């Protein structure tokens, strides 16, 4: 099951649980309200776990994408190999998952070395 499907299922559990708590409480059924409370808590727990274990990806910022394309075009016009440059950009995108700080202690030097190893020597 995908993280997005789990999120949707958890939201449905939360909404149904809250509605169930309200209805059963109005009817005077405390045990039913408690049961729906557990359903709501389980849905909230799943939302928290999915959020921590599989953070949602943000959409592409079109302004930044356009700036990147302009920079690439400028470098290609100056004589840079476009295929190799795009490969470097692709590798750089894989350095850190979205939402994770790139300035973690000790992370940058190891990854920079790996990037240099993957790309190879500069001509």
C-alpha positions in Angstrom: 0.0 0.0 0.0 1.4 3.4 -0.9 2.0 6.1 1.6 -0.7 8.3 -0.1 -3.2 5.5 0.2 -2.3 5.0 3.9 -2.8 8.7 4.5 -6.2 8.7 2.8 -7.3 5.6 4.8 -6.1 7.2 8.1 -8.0 10.5 7.3 -11.1 8.5 6.6 -10.6 6.7 10.0 -10.2 10.0 11.8 -13.3 11.6 10.2 -15.4 8.5 10.7 -14.2 8.1 14.3 -15.0 11.7 15.2 -18.5 11.4 13.6 -19.0 8.1 15.4 -17.9 9.6 18.7 -20.4 12.5 18.3 -23.3 10.2 17.3 -22.7 7.6 20.0 -22.2 10.3 22.6 -25.5 11.9 21.6 -27.2 8.5 21.9 -25.7 8.1 25.4 -23.5 5.1 24.4 -20.2 5.8 26.2 -18.7 2.5 25.2 -19.4 3.2 21.5 -17.9 6.7 21.9 -14.8 5.1 23.4 -14.5 2.6 20.6 -14.8 5.3 18.0 -12.2 7.3 20.0 -9.8 4.4 19.6 -10.5 4.3 15.8 -9.7 8.1 15.7 -6.5 7.6 17.7 -5.4 4.8 15.4 -6.0 6.9 12.4 -4.0 9.8 13.9 -1.2 7.4 14.8 -1.0 6.1 11.3 -0.9 9.7 10.0 2.0 10.4 12.3 3.9 7.3 11.4 3.4 7.7 7.6 4.5 11.3 7.9 7.7 10.4 9.7 8.6 7.3 7.7 7.5 8.5 4.2 7.4 12.3 4.1 5.3 13.7 1.3 7.1 15.1 -1.7 6.6 18.7 -2.6 5.6 19.7 -6.1 8.1 21.2 -8.4 8.7 24.9 -8.0 8.3 26.2 -11.5 10.2 29.4 -10.8 13.3 27.5 -9.5 13.0 25.0 -12.4 13.0 27.8 -14.9 16.1 29.4 -13.2 17.8 26.1 -13.3 17.1 25.6 -17.0 18.4 29.1 -17.7 21.6 28.4 -15.8 22.0 25.1 -17.7 21.5 26.8 -21.0 24.1 29.5 -20.1 26.6 26.9 -19.1 25.9 24.9 -22.3 26.3 28.0 -24.4 29.7 28.5 -22.7 30.8 25.1 -23.9 29.8 22.7 -21.1 28.7 19.2 -22.1 24.9 19.3 -21.6 24.5 15.6 -21.0 27.1 15.5 -18.3 25.8 18.7 -16.7 22.3 17.2 -16.5 23.7 14.0 -15.0 25.4 16.1 -12.3 22.1 17.9 -11.6 20.3 14.5 -11.4 22.9 13.2 -8.9 22.6 16.4 -6.8 18.9 16.0 -6.6 19.4 12.5 -5.0 21.7 13.8 -2.3 19.0 14.4 0.3 15.4 13.5 0.4 13.0 16.4 0.5 12.5 18.0 3.9 15.9 16.8 5.3 18.4 19.5 6.1 21.5 19.3 3.9 23.7 20.6 6.6 23.8 17.5 8.8 27.1 17.1 10.5 29.3 14.8 8.5 26.9 14.3 5.6 28.2 16.8 3.1 31.8 15.7 2.7 30.9 12.0 2.3 28.3 12.7 -0.3 30.5 15.2 -2.2 33.2 12.6 -2.5 30.6 10.1 -3.8 29.4 12.6 -6.3 32.9 13.2 -7.6 33.5 9.5 -7.8 30.3 9.0 -9.8 30.8 11.9 -12.2 34.5 11.2 -12.8 37.4 13.6 -13.5 36.7 17.0 -15.1 38.1 17.3 -18.6 
